[in-house]
Amino acid sequence: MADKRFLTIAEVQEILNISSPQAYALLRSGDLPAIKIRRRGVWRVEATELEAYVQRQYQAVRDRVAAGDLPSRTTADE
């Protein structure tokens, strides 16, 4: 990720192991900041924004575990 400043949506999908609809939902919600280039809808995500998103998700899970909202161990891969 450190090689390139901007990532394609396909690269984001691969890195996060998510589907195309899930990736676009992150963009539309604003959870993952991105830029849209021209009218044709070419989206790019800055690598630092993706890393910041991942770190926010880790913190959110830590907070939920600390609050007792999630079990501290899971056996299923979601």
mmCIF file of the N, C-alpha and C atoms, coordinates in Angstrom:
data_MODEL
# 
_entry.id   MODEL 
# 
loop_
_atom_site.group_PDB 
_atom_site.id 
_atom_site.type_symbol 
_atom_site.label_atom_id 
_atom_site.label_alt_id 
_atom_site.label_comp_id 
_atom_site.label_asym_id 
_atom_site.label_entity_id 
_atom_site.label_seq_id 
_atom_site.pdbx_PDB_ins_code 
_atom_site.Cartn_x 
_atom_site.Cartn_y 
_atom_site.Cartn_z 
_atom_site.occupancy 
_atom_site.B_iso_or_equiv 
_atom_site.pdbx_formal_charge 
_atom_site.auth_seq_id 
_atom_site.auth_comp_id 
_atom_site.auth_asym_id 
_atom_site.auth_atom_id 
_atom_site.pdbx_PDB_model_num 
ATOM 1   N N  . MET A 1 1  ? 0.815   -1.195  0.000   1.00 0.00 ? 1  MET A N  1 
ATOM 2   C CA . MET A 1 1  ? 0.000   0.000   0.000   1.00 0.00 ? 1  MET A CA 1 
ATOM 3   C C  . MET A 1 1  ? 0.857   1.256   0.000   1.00 0.00 ? 1  MET A C  1 
ATOM 4   N N  . ALA A 1 2  ? 2.036   1.222   0.532   1.00 0.00 ? 2  ALA A N  1 
ATOM 5   C CA . ALA A 1 2  ? 2.859   2.414   0.657   1.00 0.00 ? 2  ALA A CA 1 
ATOM 6   C C  . ALA A 1 2  ? 3.433   2.879   -0.675  1.00 0.00 ? 2  ALA A C  1 
ATOM 7   N N  . ASP A 1 3  ? 3.409   2.020   -1.698  1.00 0.00 ? 3  ASP A N  1 
ATOM 8   C CA . ASP A 1 3  ? 3.990   2.362   -2.994  1.00 0.00 ? 3  ASP A CA 1 
ATOM 9   C C  . ASP A 1 3  ? 3.189   3.423   -3.740  1.00 0.00 ? 3  ASP A C  1 
ATOM 10  N N  . LYS A 1 4  ? 1.872   3.331   -3.664  1.00 0.00 ? 4  LYS A N  1 
ATOM 11  C CA . LYS A 1 4  ? 0.997   4.202   -4.432  1.00 0.00 ? 4  LYS A CA 1 
ATOM 12  C C  . LYS A 1 4  ? 0.223   5.124   -3.504  1.00 0.00 ? 4  LYS A C  1 
ATOM 13  N N  . ARG A 1 5  ? 0.012   6.343   -3.976  1.00 0.00 ? 5  ARG A N  1 
ATOM 14  C CA . ARG A 1 5  ? -0.781  7.274   -3.163  1.00 0.00 ? 5  ARG A CA 1 
ATOM 15  C C  . ARG A 1 5  ? -2.259  6.939   -3.234  1.00 0.00 ? 5  ARG A C  1 
ATOM 16  N N  . PHE A 1 6  ? -2.760  6.602   -4.435  1.00 0.00 ? 6  PHE A N  1 
ATOM 17  C CA . PHE A 1 6  ? -4.180  6.332   -4.616  1.00 0.00 ? 6  PHE A CA 1 
ATOM 18  C C  . PHE A 1 6  ? -4.419  4.891   -5.034  1.00 0.00 ? 6  PHE A C  1 
ATOM 19  N N  . LEU A 1 7  ? -5.503  4.328   -4.530  1.00 0.00 ? 7  LEU A N  1 
ATOM 20  C CA . LEU A 1 7  ? -5.894  2.958   -4.833  1.00 0.00 ? 7  LEU A CA 1 
ATOM 21  C C  . LEU A 1 7  ? -7.208  2.958   -5.600  1.00 0.00 ? 7  LEU A C  1 
ATOM 22  N N  . THR A 1 8  ? -7.369  1.979   -6.468  1.00 0.00 ? 8  THR A N  1 
ATOM 23  C CA . THR A 1 8  ? -8.641  1.795   -7.154  1.00 0.00 ? 8  THR A CA 1 
ATOM 24  C C  . THR A 1 8  ? -9.615  1.105   -6.202  1.00 0.00 ? 8  THR A C  1 
ATOM 25  N N  . ILE A 1 9  ? -10.877 1.117   -6.579  1.00 0.00 ? 9  ILE A N  1 
ATOM 26  C CA . ILE A 1 9  ? -11.877 0.426   -5.773  1.00 0.00 ? 9  ILE A CA 1 
ATOM 27  C C  . ILE A 1 9  ? -11.586 -1.072  -5.768  1.00 0.00 ? 9  ILE A C  1 
ATOM 28  N N  . ALA A 1 10 ? -11.136 -1.606  -6.901  1.00 0.00 ? 10 ALA A N  1 
ATOM 29  C CA . ALA A 1 10 ? -10.786 -3.030  -6.961  1.00 0.00 ? 10 ALA A CA 1 
ATOM 30  C C  . ALA A 1 10 ? -9.660  -3.359  -5.986  1.00 0.00 ? 10 ALA A C  1 
ATOM 31  N N  . GLU A 1 11 ? -8.699  -2.465  -5.853  1.00 0.00 ? 11 GLU A N  1 
ATOM 32  C CA . GLU A 1 11 ? -7.605  -2.700  -4.906  1.00 0.00 ? 11 GLU A CA 1 
ATOM 33  C C  . GLU A 1 11 ? -8.108  -2.648  -3.464  1.00 0.00 ? 11 GLU A C  1 
ATOM 34  N N  . VAL A 1 12 ? -9.000  -1.712  -3.194  1.00 0.00 ? 12 VAL A N  1 
ATOM 35  C CA . VAL A 1 12 ? -9.590  -1.616  -1.857  1.00 0.00 ? 12 VAL A CA 1 
ATOM 36  C C  . VAL A 1 12 ? -10.358 -2.901  -1.539  1.00 0.00 ? 12 VAL A C  1 
ATOM 37  N N  . GLN A 1 13 ? -11.132 -3.386  -2.500  1.00 0.00 ? 13 GLN A N  1 
ATOM 38  C CA . GLN A 1 13 ? -11.883 -4.624  -2.324  1.00 0.00 ? 13 GLN A CA 1 
ATOM 39  C C  . GLN A 1 13 ? -10.945 -5.781  -2.002  1.00 0.00 ? 13 GLN A C  1 
ATOM 40  N N  . GLU A 1 14 ? -9.861  -5.863  -2.728  1.00 0.00 ? 14 GLU A N  1 
ATOM 41  C CA . GLU A 1 14 ? -8.906  -6.953  -2.517  1.00 0.00 ? 14 GLU A CA 1 
ATOM 42  C C  . GLU A 1 14 ? -8.241  -6.842  -1.142  1.00 0.00 ? 14 GLU A C  1 
ATOM 43  N N  . ILE A 1 15 ? -7.823  -5.652  -0.784  1.00 0.00 ? 15 ILE A N  1 
ATOM 44  C CA . ILE A 1 15 ? -7.145  -5.451  0.504   1.00 0.00 ? 15 ILE A CA 1 
ATOM 45  C C  . ILE A 1 15 ? -8.070  -5.793  1.663   1.00 0.00 ? 15 ILE A C  1 
ATOM 46  N N  . LEU A 1 16 ? -9.322  -5.344  1.589   1.00 0.00 ? 16 LEU A N  1 
ATOM 47  C CA . LEU A 1 16 ? -10.272 -5.587  2.674   1.00 0.00 ? 16 LEU A CA 1 
ATOM 48  C C  . LEU A 1 16 ? -11.021 -6.907  2.526   1.00 0.00 ? 16 LEU A C  1 
ATOM 49  N N  . ASN A 1 17 ? -10.837 -7.570  1.384   1.00 0.00 ? 17 ASN A N  1 
ATOM 50  C CA . ASN A 1 17 ? -11.537 -8.823  1.095   1.00 0.00 ? 17 ASN A CA 1 
ATOM 51  C C  . ASN A 1 17 ? -13.052 -8.638  1.203   1.00 0.00 ? 17 ASN A C  1 
ATOM 52  N N  . ILE A 1 18 ? -13.552 -7.625  0.466   1.00 0.00 ? 18 ILE A N  1 
ATOM 53  C CA . ILE A 1 18 ? -14.980 -7.312  0.469   1.00 0.00 ? 18 ILE A CA 1 
ATOM 54  C C  . ILE A 1 18 ? -15.489 -7.270  -0.967  1.00 0.00 ? 18 ILE A C  1 
ATOM 55  N N  . SER A 1 19 ? -16.799 -7.278  -1.118  1.00 0.00 ? 19 SER A N  1 
ATOM 56  C CA . SER A 1 19 ? -17.425 -7.227  -2.434  1.00 0.00 ? 19 SER A CA 1 
ATOM 57  C C  . SER A 1 19 ? -17.492 -5.787  -2.948  1.00 0.00 ? 19 SER A C  1 
ATOM 58  N N  . SER A 1 20 ? -17.814 -5.666  -4.215  1.00 0.00 ? 20 SER A N  1 
ATOM 59  C CA . SER A 1 20 ? -17.972 -4.355  -4.830  1.00 0.00 ? 20 SER A CA 1 
ATOM 60  C C  . SER A 1 20 ? -19.083 -3.543  -4.151  1.00 0.00 ? 20 SER A C  1 
ATOM 61  N N  . PRO A 1 21 ? -20.267 -4.130  -3.917  1.00 0.00 ? 21 PRO A N  1 
ATOM 62  C CA . PRO A 1 21 ? -21.305 -3.356  -3.220  1.00 0.00 ? 21 PRO A CA 1 
ATOM 63  C C  . PRO A 1 21 ? -20.877 -2.896  -1.826  1.00 0.00 ? 21 PRO A C  1 
ATOM 64  N N  . GLN A 1 22 ? -20.126 -3.725  -1.121  1.00 0.00 ? 22 GLN A N  1 
ATOM 65  C CA . GLN A 1 22 ? -19.651 -3.330  0.204   1.00 0.00 ? 22 GLN A CA 1 
ATOM 66  C C  . GLN A 1 22 ? -18.677 -2.156  0.105   1.00 0.00 ? 22 GLN A C  1 
ATOM 67  N N  . ALA A 1 23 ? -17.802 -2.194  -0.887  1.00 0.00 ? 23 ALA A N  1 
ATOM 68  C CA . ALA A 1 23 ? -16.834 -1.107  -1.066  1.00 0.00 ? 23 ALA A CA 1 
ATOM 69  C C  . ALA A 1 23 ? -17.548 0.201   -1.394  1.00 0.00 ? 23 ALA A C  1 
ATOM 70  N N  . TYR A 1 24 ? -18.495 0.149   -2.322  1.00 0.00 ? 24 TYR A N  1 
ATOM 71  C CA . TYR A 1 24 ? -19.214 1.372   -2.680  1.00 0.00 ? 24 TYR A CA 1 
ATOM 72  C C  . TYR A 1 24 ? -20.062 1.886   -1.526  1.00 0.00 ? 24 TYR A C  1 
ATOM 73  N N  . ALA A 1 25 ? -20.570 0.990   -0.682  1.00 0.00 ? 25 ALA A N  1 
ATOM 74  C CA . ALA A 1 25 ? -21.327 1.421   0.493   1.00 0.00 ? 25 ALA A CA 1 
ATOM 75  C C  . ALA A 1 25 ? -20.427 2.207   1.451   1.00 0.00 ? 25 ALA A C  1 
ATOM 76  N N  . LEU A 1 26 ? -19.176 1.783   1.602   1.00 0.00 ? 26 LEU A N  1 
ATOM 77  C CA . LEU A 1 26 ? -18.234 2.518   2.446   1.00 0.00 ? 26 LEU A CA 1 
ATOM 78  C C  . LEU A 1 26 ? -17.989 3.920   1.901   1.00 0.00 ? 26 LEU A C  1 
ATOM 79  N N  . LEU A 1 27 ? -17.914 4.035   0.577   1.00 0.00 ? 27 LEU A N  1 
ATOM 80  C CA . LEU A 1 27 ? -17.696 5.346   -0.043  1.00 0.00 ? 27 LEU A CA 1 
ATOM 81  C C  . LEU A 1 27 ? -18.922 6.237   0.116   1.00 0.00 ? 27 LEU A C  1 
ATOM 82  N N  . ARG A 1 28 ? -20.094 5.690   -0.194  1.00 0.00 ? 28 ARG A N  1 
ATOM 83  C CA . ARG A 1 28 ? -21.328 6.479   -0.127  1.00 0.00 ? 28 ARG A CA 1 
ATOM 84  C C  . ARG A 1 28 ? -21.628 6.950   1.289   1.00 0.00 ? 28 ARG A C  1 
ATOM 85  N N  . SER A 1 29 ? -21.304 6.122   2.279   1.00 0.00 ? 29 SER A N  1 
ATOM 86  C CA . SER A 1 29 ? -21.585 6.496   3.663   1.00 0.00 ? 29 SER A CA 1 
ATOM 87  C C  . SER A 1 29 ? -20.593 7.523   4.195   1.00 0.00 ? 29 SER A C  1 
ATOM 88  N N  . GLY A 1 30 ? -19.446 7.646   3.523   1.00 0.00 ? 30 GLY A N  1 
ATOM 89  C CA . GLY A 1 30 ? -18.407 8.545   4.001   1.00 0.00 ? 30 GLY A CA 1 
ATOM 90  C C  . GLY A 1 30 ? -17.477 7.896   5.003   1.00 0.00 ? 30 GLY A C  1 
ATOM 91  N N  . ASP A 1 31 ? -17.729 6.635   5.339   1.00 0.00 ? 31 ASP A N  1 
ATOM 92  C CA . ASP A 1 31 ? -16.847 5.929   6.271   1.00 0.00 ? 31 ASP A CA 1 
ATOM 93  C C  . ASP A 1 31 ? -15.432 5.818   5.711   1.00 0.00 ? 31 ASP A C  1 
ATOM 94  N N  . LEU A 1 32 ? -15.328 5.658   4.411   1.00 0.00 ? 32 LEU A N  1 
ATOM 95  C CA . LEU A 1 32 ? -14.029 5.591   3.746   1.00 0.00 ? 32 LEU A CA 1 
ATOM 96  C C  . LEU A 1 32 ? -13.958 6.762   2.766   1.00 0.00 ? 32 LEU A C  1 
ATOM 97  N N  . PRO A 1 33 ? -13.248 7.823   3.133   1.00 0.00 ? 33 PRO A N  1 
ATOM 98  C CA . PRO A 1 33 ? -13.150 8.985   2.246   1.00 0.00 ? 33 PRO A CA 1 
ATOM 99  C C  . PRO A 1 33 ? -12.484 8.616   0.911   1.00 0.00 ? 33 PRO A C  1 
ATOM 100 N N  . ALA A 1 34 ? -13.024 9.182   -0.161  1.00 0.00 ? 34 ALA A N  1 
ATOM 101 C CA . ALA A 1 34 ? -12.495 8.925   -1.496  1.00 0.00 ? 34 ALA A CA 1 
ATOM 102 C C  . ALA A 1 34 ? -12.749 10.142  -2.372  1.00 0.00 ? 34 ALA A C  1 
ATOM 103 N N  . ILE A 1 35 ? -12.112 10.146  -3.512  1.00 0.00 ? 35 ILE A N  1 
ATOM 104 C CA . ILE A 1 35 ? -12.364 11.204  -4.487  1.00 0.00 ? 35 ILE A CA 1 
ATOM 105 C C  . ILE A 1 35 ? -12.925 10.574  -5.754  1.00 0.00 ? 35 ILE A C  1 
ATOM 106 N N  . LYS A 1 36 ? -13.736 11.354  -6.448  1.00 0.00 ? 36 LYS A N  1 
ATOM 107 C CA . LYS A 1 36 ? -14.310 10.912  -7.708  1.00 0.00 ? 36 LYS A CA 1 
ATOM 108 C C  . LYS A 1 36 ? -13.698 11.763  -8.801  1.00 0.00 ? 36 LYS A C  1 
ATOM 109 N N  . ILE A 1 37 ? -13.111 11.109  -9.776  1.00 0.00 ? 37 ILE A N  1 
ATOM 110 C CA . ILE A 1 37 ? -12.436 11.817  -10.850 1.00 0.00 ? 37 ILE A CA 1 
ATOM 111 C C  . ILE A 1 37 ? -13.346 11.858  -12.066 1.00 0.00 ? 37 ILE A C  1 
ATOM 112 N N  . ARG A 1 38 ? -13.646 13.057  -12.499 1.00 0.00 ? 38 ARG A N  1 
ATOM 113 C CA . ARG A 1 38 ? -14.515 13.317  -13.647 1.00 0.00 ? 38 ARG A CA 1 
ATOM 114 C C  . ARG A 1 38 ? -15.916 12.762  -13.437 1.00 0.00 ? 38 ARG A C  1 
ATOM 115 N N  . ARG A 1 39 ? -16.733 12.941  -14.419 1.00 0.00 ? 39 ARG A N  1 
ATOM 116 C CA . ARG A 1 39 ? -18.139 12.554  -14.319 1.00 0.00 ? 39 ARG A CA 1 
ATOM 117 C C  . ARG A 1 39 ? -18.355 11.048  -14.431 1.00 0.00 ? 39 ARG A C  1 
ATOM 118 N N  . ARG A 1 40 ? -17.447 10.343  -15.026 1.00 0.00 ? 40 ARG A N  1 
ATOM 119 C CA . ARG A 1 40 ? -17.645 8.917   -15.290 1.00 0.00 ? 40 ARG A CA 1 
ATOM 120 C C  . ARG A 1 40 ? -17.598 8.064   -14.034 1.00 0.00 ? 40 ARG A C  1 
ATOM 121 N N  . GLY A 1 41 ? -17.250 8.647   -12.918 1.00 0.00 ? 41 GLY A N  1 
ATOM 122 C CA . GLY A 1 41 ? -17.298 7.900   -11.676 1.00 0.00 ? 41 GLY A CA 1 
ATOM 123 C C  . GLY A 1 41 ? -16.077 7.059   -11.389 1.00 0.00 ? 41 GLY A C  1 
ATOM 124 N N  . VAL A 1 42 ? -14.917 7.545   -11.762 1.00 0.00 ? 42 VAL A N  1 
ATOM 125 C CA . VAL A 1 42 ? -13.686 6.847   -11.439 1.00 0.00 ? 42 VAL A CA 1 
ATOM 126 C C  . VAL A 1 42 ? -13.297 7.240   -10.015 1.00 0.00 ? 42 VAL A C  1 
ATOM 127 N N  . TRP A 1 43 ? -13.433 6.301   -9.100  1.00 0.00 ? 43 TRP A N  1 
ATOM 128 C CA . TRP A 1 43 ? -13.153 6.560   -7.694  1.00 0.00 ? 43 TRP A CA 1 
ATOM 129 C C  . TRP A 1 43 ? -11.733 6.171   -7.345  1.00 0.00 ? 43 TRP A C  1 
ATOM 130 N N  . ARG A 1 44 ? -11.129 6.947   -6.443  1.00 0.00 ? 44 ARG A N  1 
ATOM 131 C CA . ARG A 1 44 ? -9.800  6.632   -5.923  1.00 0.00 ? 44 ARG A CA 1 
ATOM 132 C C  . ARG A 1 44 ? -9.807  6.878   -4.417  1.00 0.00 ? 44 ARG A C  1 
ATOM 133 N N  . VAL A 1 45 ? -9.135  5.986   -3.721  1.00 0.00 ? 45 VAL A N  1 
ATOM 134 C CA . VAL A 1 45 ? -9.018  6.079   -2.266  1.00 0.00 ? 45 VAL A CA 1 
ATOM 135 C C  . VAL A 1 45 ? -7.547  6.275   -1.944  1.00 0.00 ? 45 VAL A C  1 
ATOM 136 N N  . GLU A 1 46 ? -7.266  7.293   -1.185  1.00 0.00 ? 46 GLU A N  1 
ATOM 137 C CA . GLU A 1 46 ? -5.883  7.525   -0.785  1.00 0.00 ? 46 GLU A CA 1 
ATOM 138 C C  . GLU A 1 46 ? -5.458  6.420   0.183   1.00 0.00 ? 46 GLU A C  1 
ATOM 139 N N  . ALA A 1 47 ? -4.276  5.876   -0.035  1.00 0.00 ? 47 ALA A N  1 
ATOM 140 C CA . ALA A 1 47 ? -3.782  4.761   0.775   1.00 0.00 ? 47 ALA A CA 1 
ATOM 141 C C  . ALA A 1 47 ? -3.798  5.112   2.267   1.00 0.00 ? 47 ALA A C  1 
ATOM 142 N N  . THR A 1 48 ? -3.473  6.346   2.590   1.00 0.00 ? 48 THR A N  1 
ATOM 143 C CA . THR A 1 48 ? -3.472  6.751   4.004   1.00 0.00 ? 48 THR A CA 1 
ATOM 144 C C  . THR A 1 48 ? -4.887  6.759   4.581   1.00 0.00 ? 48 THR A C  1 
ATOM 145 N N  . GLU A 1 49 ? -5.879  7.081   3.750   1.00 0.00 ? 49 GLU A N  1 
ATOM 146 C CA . GLU A 1 49 ? -7.275  7.061   4.204   1.00 0.00 ? 49 GLU A CA 1 
ATOM 147 C C  . GLU A 1 49 ? -7.731  5.629   4.465   1.00 0.00 ? 49 GLU A C  1 
ATOM 148 N N  . LEU A 1 50 ? -7.302  4.705   3.619   1.00 0.00 ? 50 LEU A N  1 
ATOM 149 C CA . LEU A 1 50 ? -7.653  3.304   3.839   1.00 0.00 ? 50 LEU A CA 1 
ATOM 150 C C  . LEU A 1 50 ? -7.034  2.810   5.143   1.00 0.00 ? 50 LEU A C  1 
ATOM 151 N N  . GLU A 1 51 ? -5.787  3.138   5.371   1.00 0.00 ? 51 GLU A N  1 
ATOM 152 C CA . GLU A 1 51 ? -5.130  2.722   6.613   1.00 0.00 ? 51 GLU A CA 1 
ATOM 153 C C  . GLU A 1 51 ? -5.812  3.350   7.826   1.00 0.00 ? 51 GLU A C  1 
ATOM 154 N N  . ALA A 1 52 ? -6.204  4.613   7.726   1.00 0.00 ? 52 ALA A N  1 
ATOM 155 C CA . ALA A 1 52 ? -6.910  5.278   8.821   1.00 0.00 ? 52 ALA A CA 1 
ATOM 156 C C  . ALA A 1 52 ? -8.255  4.602   9.086   1.00 0.00 ? 52 ALA A C  1 
ATOM 157 N N  . TYR A 1 53 ? -8.949  4.214   8.022   1.00 0.00 ? 53 TYR A N  1 
ATOM 158 C CA . TYR A 1 53 ? -10.223 3.496   8.165   1.00 0.00 ? 53 TYR A CA 1 
ATOM 159 C C  . TYR A 1 53 ? -10.010 2.184   8.918   1.00 0.00 ? 53 TYR A C  1 
ATOM 160 N N  . VAL A 1 54 ? -8.993  1.428   8.524   1.00 0.00 ? 54 VAL A N  1 
ATOM 161 C CA . VAL A 1 54 ? -8.701  0.155   9.184   1.00 0.00 ? 54 VAL A CA 1 
ATOM 162 C C  . VAL A 1 54 ? -8.413  0.381   10.666  1.00 0.00 ? 54 VAL A C  1 
ATOM 163 N N  . GLN A 1 55 ? -7.619  1.385   10.966  1.00 0.00 ? 55 GLN A N  1 
ATOM 164 C CA . GLN A 1 55 ? -7.294  1.670   12.366  1.00 0.00 ? 55 GLN A CA 1 
ATOM 165 C C  . GLN A 1 55 ? -8.541  2.071   13.158  1.00 0.00 ? 55 GLN A C  1 
ATOM 166 N N  . ARG A 1 56 ? -9.447  2.845   12.532  1.00 0.00 ? 56 ARG A N  1 
ATOM 167 C CA . ARG A 1 56 ? -10.701 3.220   13.209  1.00 0.00 ? 56 ARG A CA 1 
ATOM 168 C C  . ARG A 1 56 ? -11.544 1.980   13.501  1.00 0.00 ? 56 ARG A C  1 
ATOM 169 N N  . GLN A 1 57 ? -11.545 1.030   12.581  1.00 0.00 ? 57 GLN A N  1 
ATOM 170 C CA . GLN A 1 57 ? -12.322 -0.190  12.794  1.00 0.00 ? 57 GLN A CA 1 
ATOM 171 C C  . GLN A 1 57 ? -11.735 -1.025  13.921  1.00 0.00 ? 57 GLN A C  1 
ATOM 172 N N  . TYR A 1 58 ? -10.406 -1.114  13.978  1.00 0.00 ? 58 TYR A N  1 
ATOM 173 C CA . TYR A 1 58 ? -9.769  -1.816  15.098  1.00 0.00 ? 58 TYR A CA 1 
ATOM 174 C C  . TYR A 1 58 ? -10.159 -1.161  16.424  1.00 0.00 ? 58 TYR A C  1 
ATOM 175 N N  . GLN A 1 59 ? -10.115 0.163   16.470  1.00 0.00 ? 59 GLN A N  1 
ATOM 176 C CA . GLN A 1 59 ? -10.451 0.875   17.705  1.00 0.00 ? 59 GLN A CA 1 
ATOM 177 C C  . GLN A 1 59 ? -11.912 0.670   18.070  1.00 0.00 ? 59 GLN A C  1 
ATOM 178 N N  . ALA A 1 60 ? -12.796 0.681   17.082  1.00 0.00 ? 60 ALA A N  1 
ATOM 179 C CA . ALA A 1 60 ? -14.219 0.475   17.346  1.00 0.00 ? 60 ALA A CA 1 
ATOM 180 C C  . ALA A 1 60 ? -14.466 -0.900  17.953  1.00 0.00 ? 60 ALA A C  1 
ATOM 181 N N  . VAL A 1 61 ? -13.779 -1.899  17.451  1.00 0.00 ? 61 VAL A N  1 
ATOM 182 C CA . VAL A 1 61 ? -13.933 -3.244  18.008  1.00 0.00 ? 61 VAL A CA 1 
ATOM 183 C C  . VAL A 1 61 ? -13.373 -3.288  19.426  1.00 0.00 ? 61 VAL A C  1 
ATOM 184 N N  . ARG A 1 62 ? -12.208 -2.693  19.648  1.00 0.00 ? 62 ARG A N  1 
ATOM 185 C CA . ARG A 1 62 ? -11.643 -2.651  21.010  1.00 0.00 ? 62 ARG A CA 1 
ATOM 186 C C  . ARG A 1 62 ? -12.614 -1.977  21.976  1.00 0.00 ? 62 ARG A C  1 
ATOM 187 N N  . ASP A 1 63 ? -13.209 -0.884  21.533  1.00 0.00 ? 63 ASP A N  1 
ATOM 188 C CA . ASP A 1 63 ? -14.158 -0.162  22.385  1.00 0.00 ? 63 ASP A CA 1 
ATOM 189 C C  . ASP A 1 63 ? -15.384 -1.020  22.699  1.00 0.00 ? 63 ASP A C  1 
ATOM 190 N N  . ARG A 1 64 ? -15.888 -1.737  21.699  1.00 0.00 ? 64 ARG A N  1 
ATOM 191 C CA . ARG A 1 64 ? -17.061 -2.589  21.912  1.00 0.00 ? 64 ARG A CA 1 
ATOM 192 C C  . ARG A 1 64 ? -16.746 -3.756  22.835  1.00 0.00 ? 64 ARG A C  1 
ATOM 193 N N  . VAL A 1 65 ? -15.566 -4.336  22.684  1.00 0.00 ? 65 VAL A N  1 
ATOM 194 C CA . VAL A 1 65 ? -15.160 -5.422  23.575  1.00 0.00 ? 65 VAL A CA 1 
ATOM 195 C C  . VAL A 1 65 ? -15.045 -4.905  25.000  1.00 0.00 ? 65 VAL A C  1 
ATOM 196 N N  . ALA A 1 66 ? -14.406 -3.742  25.159  1.00 0.00 ? 66 ALA A N  1 
ATOM 197 C CA . ALA A 1 66 ? -14.238 -3.161  26.495  1.00 0.00 ? 66 ALA A CA 1 
ATOM 198 C C  . ALA A 1 66 ? -15.588 -2.840  27.138  1.00 0.00 ? 66 ALA A C  1 
ATOM 199 N N  . ALA A 1 67 ? -16.555 -2.461  26.324  1.00 0.00 ? 67 ALA A N  1 
ATOM 200 C CA . ALA A 1 67 ? -17.885 -2.132  26.839  1.00 0.00 ? 67 ALA A CA 1 
ATOM 201 C C  . ALA A 1 67 ? -18.743 -3.377  27.061  1.00 0.00 ? 67 ALA A C  1 
ATOM 202 N N  . GLY A 1 68 ? -18.222 -4.533  26.667  1.00 0.00 ? 68 GLY A N  1 
ATOM 203 C CA . GLY A 1 68 ? -18.968 -5.776  26.831  1.00 0.00 ? 68 GLY A CA 1 
ATOM 204 C C  . GLY A 1 68 ? -19.966 -6.034  25.723  1.00 0.00 ? 68 GLY A C  1 
ATOM 205 N N  . ASP A 1 69 ? -19.877 -5.290  24.643  1.00 0.00 ? 69 ASP A N  1 
ATOM 206 C CA . ASP A 1 69 ? -20.811 -5.467  23.527  1.00 0.00 ? 69 ASP A CA 1 
ATOM 207 C C  . ASP A 1 69 ? -20.427 -6.626  22.615  1.00 0.00 ? 69 ASP A C  1 
ATOM 208 N N  . LEU A 1 70 ? -19.195 -7.057  22.662  1.00 0.00 ? 70 LEU A N  1 
ATOM 209 C CA . LEU A 1 70 ? -18.717 -8.174  21.851  1.00 0.00 ? 70 LEU A CA 1 
ATOM 210 C C  . LEU A 1 70 ? -17.959 -9.146  22.740  1.00 0.00 ? 70 LEU A C  1 
ATOM 211 N N  . PRO A 1 71 ? -18.022 -10.416 22.411  1.00 0.00 ? 71 PRO A N  1 
ATOM 212 C CA . PRO A 1 71 ? -17.183 -11.349 23.167  1.00 0.00 ? 71 PRO A CA 1 
ATOM 213 C C  . PRO A 1 71 ? -15.714 -11.087 22.885  1.00 0.00 ? 71 PRO A C  1 
ATOM 214 N N  . SER A 1 72 ? -14.864 -11.356 23.843  1.00 0.00 ? 72 SER A N  1 
ATOM 215 C CA . SER A 1 72 ? -13.441 -11.117 23.641  1.00 0.00 ? 72 SER A CA 1 
ATOM 216 C C  . SER A 1 72 ? -12.818 -12.145 22.711  1.00 0.00 ? 72 SER A C  1 
ATOM 217 N N  . ARG A 1 73 ? -13.473 -13.305 22.539  1.00 0.00 ? 73 ARG A N  1 
ATOM 218 C CA . ARG A 1 73 ? -13.006 -14.338 21.608  1.00 0.00 ? 73 ARG A CA 1 
ATOM 219 C C  . ARG A 1 73 ? -14.154 -14.812 20.760  1.00 0.00 ? 73 ARG A C  1 
ATOM 220 N N  . THR A 1 74 ? -13.882 -15.043 19.489  1.00 0.00 ? 74 THR A N  1 
ATOM 221 C CA . THR A 1 74 ? -14.897 -15.620 18.621  1.00 0.00 ? 74 THR A CA 1 
ATOM 222 C C  . THR A 1 74 ? -14.316 -16.853 17.965  1.00 0.00 ? 74 THR A C  1 
ATOM 223 N N  . THR A 1 75 ? -15.181 -17.777 17.597  1.00 0.00 ? 75 THR A N  1 
ATOM 224 C CA . THR A 1 75 ? -14.725 -18.990 16.929  1.00 0.00 ? 75 THR A CA 1 
ATOM 225 C C  . THR A 1 75 ? -15.076 -18.966 15.450  1.00 0.00 ? 75 THR A C  1 
ATOM 226 N N  . ALA A 1 76 ? -15.974 -18.099 15.053  1.00 0.00 ? 76 ALA A N  1 
ATOM 227 C CA . ALA A 1 76 ? -16.400 -18.046 13.656  1.00 0.00 ? 76 ALA A CA 1 
ATOM 228 C C  . ALA A 1 76 ? -15.695 -16.908 12.942  1.00 0.00 ? 76 ALA A C  1 
ATOM 229 N N  . ASP A 1 77 ? -15.308 -17.161 11.699  1.00 0.00 ? 77 ASP A N  1 
ATOM 230 C CA . ASP A 1 77 ? -14.710 -16.124 10.865  1.00 0.00 ? 77 ASP A CA 1 
ATOM 231 C C  . ASP A 1 77 ? -15.828 -15.444 10.111  1.00 0.00 ? 77 ASP A C  1 
ATOM 232 N N  . GLU A 1 78 ? -16.055 -14.171 10.390  1.00 0.00 ? 78 GLU A N  1 
ATOM 233 C CA . GLU A 1 78 ? -17.166 -13.442 9.747   1.00 0.00 ? 78 GLU A CA 1 
ATOM 234 C C  . GLU A 1 78 ? -16.702 -12.705 8.542   1.00 0.00 ? 78 GLU A C  1 
# 
